[in-house]
Amino acid sequence: MTSLQDPAVATLIRTPVVPGAAQAPTAVIHPDRLLAVVQSGLLDTEPETCFDDLVQLALEVAGGERAYFTVVDAHRSFWKSAVGVDASEGREIRVEDSVSQIIIATDGALVIEDTRCDDRTRRLGVVTELGVGACIGFPVRDEAGHVIGGLCVMSNVRRSWTAQQQRALATLARAVSAEAQLRRALSDSRAQAEAMRDARDEQAALAGSLQESLLPPRLPAIPGISAAAAYLPAGHGVEVVGDFYDLFEAGGHWWAVMGDVCGHGVEAAKLTALARYTVRTEAAHPGATTRDVLLRLHDALIAQHGRTKMLTAALATLFPGPGGVTGRLCSAGHEPPLIRRADGRIDVPPTRGCVLGLTDDVVLEEADFVLGHGDALVLHTDGVTEARAGRGQELFGDDRLAEVLTQRYHGQNADGILDRVLQAVGEHNRGYHADDTAIMVIRA
């Protein structure tokens, strides 16, 4: 069925606009975009904590008086989440009066320091009626890249938006997109499974799509660093669990994180998404340390889930230089990070910390480290050390992992070290995957 043939889209396009009103940009009423809006399932739904938390965080990061996550159809900008606004009299405005129409039309960011001096915004109803002096917004997209709405922050006065704020809001807009896509993936997987009447196929399809959305599709290329990572699902991969990793740039340097969320299924996937995007957002704050970021992640877990959810994580900052890589590590109840020296020695940085999300008093200690040429930092989840050939069988263990890492790797990069560890784990467990396994190797 094409977009124009879809009854919901056809209804949106046929609905007459207010006589004499300005017409929305062509991109707003494009049938493919409208179909994506309908399929998102977000129109005319109640506010939800997960979106409200992200919008609140956007307002705190950028400053201002109000912030929105909007979903835009052919005629209105619907406030799925609105912070700093009295929504008791309605949660939508005409699309012609919104800044979201500009984001859709330009397919990109909107950064305006003086709305009354910008021809795109000075006549908009949201500007004249609410007294908006400055605004900033980023697109919220579906999995195919269609812009279904926007994440916007508004100020009552003219002001500038720093590059740091713009990067943080762009990250939060991607987090909102990921949450919306997660819901769509769940809905699509359920519909497909119902049509096929095969519950196992439903679980496998859902697990694959959700798990892929929680891991980076590829690691970035970093001058002076060789990096490799792998994720192996437990069992037959029919249920999403919470191992995750990420390698990204923020605040002028690089960050590496490895985490393990307690639990399985969609709830674990949501918690993993919260963890990954919170780490990225908090790392973008000027001067943020590994301890600062993990503490903010702990606060986010408590704020959203009380003390009912927990996770472990190891977080590192990386500063590549001509002499190697310097950095700092912090571990929150996670498997100890290991450093394999070029001569085969194994160092264990003195990190100590408790799991996140359970207690008020969080103890986290940082440790500095240096990677010389050929040294490698190894981050992993307990799926490595607890690998075994079956229930009651011997665990792979810390000693065996250290023994594998101690072996000589002449001229090998991070991929070579990673492959050798995975090979050793596979030989030990004989294909029996009781738990998810994630590992990342960062070699100078």
N, C-alpha and C positions, 0 to 999 in steps of 0.2 A: 504493500500500500504506500503510495507516495504521500508527501506531506500535504499537498493540496486536497487529496482525497480523504484525509483523516477528518472525521466529523468534528472533533474538538477544535482542530485548527481552522476548519472552514467556518465554524461558528465565530471564532475570534475575529476572523477577517471580515465576515459579513456584518458584525455588530456595528451600527453607525456611531460615529464619534459625535461629540457635542457640536451643533451647528456653529460655524464661525471660528472654531478652535483651530490652532495651528496643527498641521499634520506632523505625525511622527516621522523620523527618518526612515528611509526605505529599509535599512538594515533591521530596524525594530520589527517590522511586519513581514520579514522574510519567512516563508512557510517552514523551512528547515529549522530556523531558530525557534519559531513558535511551537513546533512539534517537540523540540527539546525541552521547552518550558513546561508543556503539558506533561511530558513523560517524567519530569523531575518529581512530580507529585507534591510540590511545595506550595503551590498557589492555594490561598484561602485555608491554610492550616494554622494551628495555634503556635505561639512562641514555644521554643524548646531550649532547654538549658545549654545543650552543646553549642548551639549557634549564639545564644545570648552571651556565653562566656567568651567566645572569640570576638564578638562585637565589642564587649566591654574592654577586652584586652586591647583592641584597636584604638579605642578612645583613650585609654591610659597611655599607650605608646605615643600617639600623635598629639594628644591634648585637644582641646576644643570643647564644645558644649553638647554635641549630639553625634551619634553614629548609627548607621543602618546596614543591614544586609537586605537588599531588595531583590525581588523576583519580578521581572517585567514581561507582561504580555503585550498585546497590540494596543491597549488603551490605558493601562494603569501601571504604576509602580507600586507593587505590594510589599509592605514591610514585614518580611518574615521575622526579623528581629530589629528592634529599635531601642536604643539606650539614650536617655536624656530627653525623651519625647513623651508627651501625654497622648497615648494611643487610645484613650477611652472613647473618643468620638470617631474612630476609624483608623485603619492601618494601611491606607493607600492614598495616592494622589494621581492625578492624570499624568500619563507618560509625558505629555508635552510640557509639563511643569517640573519634571524631574531632571537631575543631573545624570541619572542612569542612562537616559537615552543617548547622551553624548558618549558615554563609555561604550555603549553598544555600537554606535555609528562609527567610532574611531577604532574599535576593537583593541583598545589599550588603556593605559593609565590616564587619569585626568588630574592635573595638579594646577590649581588656580589660587593665586595669592590675593587677588582682589576681584571678587565676582562682579562688582558693579562697573569695572573697567574692561571686562572681557565680553566680547560680543556674543560668545556662546552662552553666557549665563546671566547677563544683566537683566534680561526680561523674563527669566524663568519664574514661575509662581513660587517655587520653594525658596528662591532668593528674596523676592519682594515681600512675600507673606511672612516668612520666618526670620527675615533680617539676617540672612547668611552673608558673612563678609568674605570668607575663604572656604575652599573645599578641596578635598583630595579623595580620589576613588580609584579602585582597581577592579577589573572584571572577574566575575565568578563564572566558571565554565563547566560544561558537562564533559563527559569522557571523550567526546568527539571534538571538543574545542569550541562549541557554540557558546556564546555569551548569554547566559540565562538571567543575569542581573549584575549587581555590583556590591562591593563593600566600600562604604563611603563614610568619611568623617568630616564634620562641618564646624566652623568657628563663626562666632558672631562678629568678629573683627577681622580686618585685613591682617594677614600674617604670612610668613614664609614657612615652607615645609622642608626640613633638612633631608639630606640624602639618606641619613640613617633611618629617619622615620619612613621615608618612601620604601626603603628595602624591607623594613619590618612589616609595613602594611601589605606589600606585595606578597610576602611570605604568609601572612594571615589570610589574605584572599585565596591563596592556594590551599590553605588549611580548610577554609569554608567550602571550596570546590571539592576537596577530597571527601569531606563529610557528606556533601550532597551526592557525590558519585558513589560513595559507599552505600547509601540508601538505594540508589538506582540499581547498583549491582545486586544488592540483596533482593530487590523487587523482581528484577529480570530473572534471576536464578530461580526464585520460587515459582514464577510463572512458567518457566521452561520445564522445571521439574514436575509441575502439576500436569503439563501437557504430555510429558513423557511417562508420567506415573512411575517414576523411578527415584526414590528418595536418595539412594546412594549417588546417582548421577548429579542430583541437586547439590548435595554436600560437596562433591568434588569440584563442580563448576564454581560454586560460591567460594570455596576455600582458595582455589587458584586465583580468581579475580581479586579477592580481597587481599590475599597475601602479597600479590604482585604490587598492589597499590601502596603497601606499607614498606616496601624496600626500594632503594634507588635503582632505576633501570640499568645504570652503569656508574662506575666510580669516575670522578673527575681526574683529568691529567694534571699532575702537580709537578712543576720543575724540581728536580732533585730528589723526588720520591717515587718509589715503585709501590703500588698498592693493589691488593687483590682481596676479594671477599666471596664467600659462598654461603648459601642457605640450603639445608636439606630438611624437608618436612618429615614429621614423625609418621609412622605407620604407612598408610596408603595415601596420605595427603588429603584426606577427606574432611578434615576439620582445621580451622584456622587457630593457630596458637600465637604466642606473643613474643617470639624471638625477633629482634630487629637490629639493624645497624645503619649507620649513615656516615658519610664523609663529605664535608661541605666547607665553604669559606664564609666567614662572618667576622666583622670587626677588624679586618685587615690581616687575618691569619686563618689557619685551617683548624677544623675540629673533627674529631673522630669519636663516635659513640657506639657502644654495643650494649644492648639491653635485653631483659627477659621479663615479660609480664606474666603474672600468675593467672592461670585460667585458660580457657579454650573458647572457641566459637566467636560469634559476632561481638559479644561484650569485650572479649580480649582484643579483637581487632580495633574496636573503638578506643580502648585504652592505649593501644600501641600507637594509633594515629595521634592521640592527644600527646603522648610522650614525645614522639618524633618532632611534631610541629612546635611544641613548647620549647624543646631544646633549641631548635633553630631560631625561634623568635627571641628567646632570652640571650642566646649567644650573640645576637646582633647589637645588644646594648653596649655602649662604650665602656671599656674597662672590665667587662664581665669576666669572671674567673670560672674554672670548672666547678668549684664549690658553689659559687653563686647560682649557676645554671641548675645544678642538681637540687639546691634548696628551693628554687622557684618551681621546679618540676614537682617537688614534694608538696608545696603549697597548692599547686593546681590540682593534684590528686585529692588532697583533703577537701578543697573547695567544691569539687565536682562530685566526689564519691564518699565523702566522710572518711571513715577509717575502714572501709570495706574492701578496698583494692590495694594491691601492693605490686612493686616491681623492683628489680635490681638493675643497676646500670654502671658502666665504666665509661668515663668521659676524659678525653685528652685534647690538649691544645698542641698544635704543631707549628714550629717556626723554622722552615727550611733555610739553610744558609750554605755558604761555600764550604764550611767545615763539617757539614752534616745537618742534623735536625735537633733542635732543643725543644723542650715542651714541659708540660705539667699534666699530671694524672690525678684523678679523683675517682674513687670507687664507692658505690653505695650498695654494699652487701653482695657485690658481684664476684664472679670468678676472678682471681688475681690476674692482672695484666702481666705479661711476660716480655722480657727483652732478650732476644737471642743475639749475642755478640757475634761479630764476624769470625772469631776464632772458635765458635761453638759453645762458649760459656753461656749459662742462663742466669740472668738477674731478675729478681722479683722486687719491683719498687715497693717501698713501705706505705702502701695505701691502706686505709682502714675506714670503714663506714658501715652504717646500718642500712637496711632496706628502706625504701621510700613508701610513704602512704599510710603508715600504721601508727606512729607515735608522734607526740609533740616535740620531744627532744631528739633532734637528728644530729648524730655525730658523723662528721665527714672530714677527713684529713687529706691534704694534697701532698704530692711528691713530685719534685722536679726530676727530669731525666734528660739524657743526651744520647742521641743515636749517631755514632760515627759511621764512616763509609762501610757499608756491608752489614751494619746492625739492623735488626728488625724488631718492631713492636708487634706483639701478637695479642689480639683481643678475641675472646671466645665466650660462648655460653656453656652451661653445664652439660649440654648435649654431647660435647666432646669428651669430657672427663668421665661422664657417667654412661658412656656407650658400653654395651655388653651384647653378648650373643643370644641372650634370652633371660627370662626371669631366674634369679638365683645364680646367674653366671658372674664371672669376675668383671669388675669395672675396668675401663680403659685406664683411668686414674691420672693423677698429676705426674707421677714418676714416669709413666710410659710416654706421656706427652713431652716431658722434658727430654727424655731419651731420644725421641724422634727429632726434636728441634736441635739437639746437640750434633746430629749427623752433619757431615760436610755437604755444603751446597756451593760448590765452586762455580762462580759466575752466574748463579741462578738469581732471578728476580723474585718478587713477592709471589708471583704465580707458581714458581717452582716449589717454594716452601709450603704454600697452601695445598698444592696437589699432593705433596708427600704426606702431610698431616691427614688429609682426607683419605688417602690410600691406606694409611695405617689404621685409621678408625674403621674403615670399611672391612679391612682384613680381620679386625678384632670382633666386630659385631656381626659379621657374616650376613649383612643385609637386614638385620633386625634393628629397626629404628624405634625405640621406645619413646624418644623425646626428640623435639626439634633440635637441629644443630646449626649454629651460625659461627663463623670465624672470619676475622679480617686480619691481614698481614700488611704492615706498613714498613717498608725497607728503605733506608737511606742509600 
